[in-house]
């Protein structure tokens, strides 16, 4: 299953379905299921490409740059025409994005509990938008927690859900540490080796990863990387894309 967005095969659902509030991430507020005013409109009324896509951060929309539907957009667009049944399509998009994110984590390229992860991934991939997303996340979270412990070791340090906003972590040992759900906005991780650190759900917005080693970390996503700062010396897992600004 595709777990990367293909905007050319989507109806711009991510620019219509979510709500956002004016903040450092968005220059304006927008209600849910309402087209963003920066969308151009095609002749038949469907959303067309974003008119400021090439300059989103400069125009006050860095939150758009870091958003990723994990391939849910093109899947929903292929199954439901949002112009005929917009409420169904937008609801489906919200649910399918959550399920695709779970699939991304389950596809972590590790041998640990591979059979269990593969079996759960097959079940999740077969689900539709009517699925109980909370239950799926709970089951996957438990399994991924066991994967993390097996890889990092049962006695590895934990900073799960820690408030590390703006902290200088360059002198901390970060190899194998659990950073699940940790707040790392603006944290200084320059040159830090994170080894097999668990980054599931960690908030890396503005974190300085220049020269950091992340090639072996667990559960890193493209949106997390895009929201952080890095450079050519930053190493990443093979399936995570290097932002063009880092090259």
C-alpha positions in Angstrom: 0.0 0.0 0.0 1.2 3.5 -0.8 2.2 5.4 2.3 3.4 8.6 0.6 1.2 11.4 -0.7 0.7 11.8 -4.4 -1.0 15.2 -4.7 -1.5 14.8 -8.4 -4.0 12.0 -7.7 -5.9 13.8 -4.9 -8.7 16.3 -4.9 -6.9 18.6 -2.5 -8.6 17.0 0.6 -5.9 18.2 3.0 -6.6 21.8 1.9 -10.3 21.4 2.6 -11.0 18.8 5.3 -8.9 20.0 8.3 -9.5 23.0 10.4 -6.6 25.2 11.5 -6.2 28.2 13.7 -4.1 31.3 13.2 -0.8 30.7 14.8 2.9 30.3 14.1 1.9 27.5 11.7 -0.9 29.1 9.9 -1.4 32.8 8.9 -5.2 32.5 9.0 -7.9 30.5 10.7 -10.0 28.1 8.6 -13.1 26.0 9.6 -13.0 22.3 9.0 -14.3 21.1 5.6 -13.9 24.5 4.0 -11.5 25.1 1.1 -8.4 27.1 2.0 -8.6 30.6 0.3 -5.2 29.9 -1.2 -6.5 27.2 -3.4 -7.2 28.1 -7.0 -10.5 26.8 -8.3 -10.9 24.7 -11.4 -13.6 25.2 -14.0 -15.8 22.4 -12.5 -15.4 23.7 -9.0 -12.8 21.2 -7.7 -9.8 22.4 -5.7 -6.8 23.0 -8.0 -3.2 23.6 -6.9 -2.3 25.9 -4.0 -1.5 29.3 -5.4 1.3 29.9 -2.8 2.8 26.4 -2.6 6.3 27.5 -3.6 6.4 30.0 -0.8 4.3 28.6 2.0 6.7 29.2 4.9 7.4 32.8 3.7 3.6 33.4 3.5 3.0 32.1 7.1 2.0 28.5 6.4 4.8 26.3 7.6 2.1 23.9 9.0 1.1 23.1 5.4 4.7 22.1 4.6 4.9 19.7 7.4 1.5 18.0 6.8 1.5 14.5 5.3 -1.5 12.3 4.6 0.6 9.2 4.3 -1.1 8.4 1.0 -4.6 8.6 2.3 -5.6 11.5 0.0 -5.2 9.6 -3.2 -6.9 6.5 -1.7 -10.0 8.4 -0.7 -10.1 10.4 -3.9 -10.1 7.1 -5.9 -13.0 5.7 -3.8 -15.3 8.7 -3.4 -15.9 11.8 -5.4 -15.9 14.6 -2.8 -18.0 16.9 -5.1 -20.9 14.4 -5.0 -20.6 13.4 -1.3 -18.2 15.9 0.3 -19.1 15.0 3.9 -18.4 11.3 3.3 -15.1 12.1 1.6 -13.9 14.4 4.3 -14.8 12.1 7.1 -13.1 9.2 5.2 -10.0 11.3 4.7 -9.7 12.0 8.5 -10.0 8.3 9.3 -7.9 6.9 6.5 -5.0 9.3 7.2 -4.9 8.0 10.8 -4.9 4.4 9.6 -2.2 5.1 7.0 0.0 6.7 9.7 -0.4 3.5 11.8 0.7 1.5 8.7 3.8 3.7 8.4 4.9 2.8 11.9 4.1 -0.9 11.4 6.3 -0.9 8.3 9.4 0.1 10.2 12.2 -2.0 8.6 13.1 -4.2 11.5 13.2 -7.9 12.0 11.8 -7.5 15.6 8.2 -8.9 15.9 8.0 -8.8 12.1 5.3 -11.4 11.8 3.0 -9.7 14.4 3.5 -6.3 12.7 2.8 -7.8 9.3 -0.4 -9.5 10.4 -1.7 -6.3 12.1 -0.7 -4.2 9.0 -2.7 -6.6 6.8 -5.8 -6.1 9.0 -5.4 -2.3 9.2 -4.9 -2.1 5.4 -8.2 -3.8 4.8 -10.1 -1.4 7.1 -12.3 1.4 5.7 -13.2 4.8 7.1 -15.8 3.3 9.4 -13.1 1.6 11.5 -12.6 2.4 15.2 -9.4 4.4 14.8 -8.9 4.7 18.5 -8.9 1.0 19.0 -6.6 0.5 16.1 -4.1 3.0 17.5 -4.3 1.4 20.9 -3.5 -2.1 19.5 -0.7 -0.8 17.3 0.7 1.4 20.1 1.0 -1.7 22.4 2.7 -3.7 19.7 5.1 -0.9 18.7 5.9 -0.4 22.4 7.1 -4.0 22.6 9.1 -3.5 19.4 10.7 -0.4 20.9 11.7 -2.1 24.1 13.1 -5.1 22.3 15.3 -2.9 20.1 16.4 -0.4 22.8 16.6 -2.8 25.7 14.4 -3.0 28.8 16.6 -0.8 30.8 17.0 2.0 28.3 16.4 5.6 29.5 13.0 7.2 28.9 12.1 10.8 28.3 8.7 9.9 27.0 6.4 12.9 26.9 9.1 15.0 28.6 9.1 18.8 28.1 12.4 19.5 26.4 11.4 22.6 24.6 14.5 24.8 23.8 16.8 22.5 25.8 20.4 22.1 25.0 20.8 18.3 24.7 24.2 18.1 23.2 25.8 16.8 26.4 23.0 14.2 27.1 23.4 10.6 26.2 20.5 10.2 23.7 21.3 6.7 22.3 18.4 4.3 22.8 16.3 6.8 24.8 12.5 6.8 24.5 11.4 10.2 23.3 7.8 9.1 22.6 5.5 12.1 22.6 8.3 14.3 23.9 8.2 18.1 23.3 11.5 18.9 21.5 10.5 22.2 19.8 13.6 24.3 19.4 15.8 21.8 21.2 19.5 21.8 20.4 20.5 18.4 19.1 23.4 19.5 17.0 25.9 16.6 16.4 24.0 14.3 18.8 23.9 10.6 18.1 20.3 9.4 18.8 21.2 5.8 18.0 18.0 3.7 18.2 15.9 6.4 20.0 12.2 6.0 19.8 10.7 9.2 18.2 7.1 8.1 17.8 5.0 11.2 18.2 7.9 13.4 19.3 7.4 17.1 18.4 10.5 18.2 16.5 9.3 21.6 15.3 12.3 23.9 15.1 14.6 21.3 16.7 18.2 21.8 15.5 19.4 18.5 14.1 22.4 19.8 12.2 25.1 17.1 12.1 22.9 14.8 14.2 22.8 11.0 13.6 19.2 9.7 13.1 19.9 6.9 10.7 18.9 4.2 13.3 16.1 5.9 15.1 12.7 4.3 15.4 9.3 5.6 14.1 10.5 8.8 12.4 8.2 10.4 9.9 8.7 12.8 7.0 6.5 15.5 8.7 8.7 15.4 11.8 11.9 15.9 9.7 10.3 18.6 7.6 9.4 20.6 10.7 13.0 20.5 12.1 16.3 22.1 11.1 19.1 20.0 9.6 21.9 20.0 7.1 23.9 17.8 4.8 25.7 16.2 7.7 22.4 15.1 9.3 21.9 11.3 8.7 18.3 9.9 8.3 16.7 6.5 8.0 16.6 5.4 4.4 12.8 5.7 4.0 12.7 9.3 5.3 13.2 12.0 2.7 15.8 14.6 3.2 14.3 18.1 2.9 15.8 20.1 0.0 16.8 22.8 2.5 19.1 20.4 4.2 21.2 19.6 1.2 
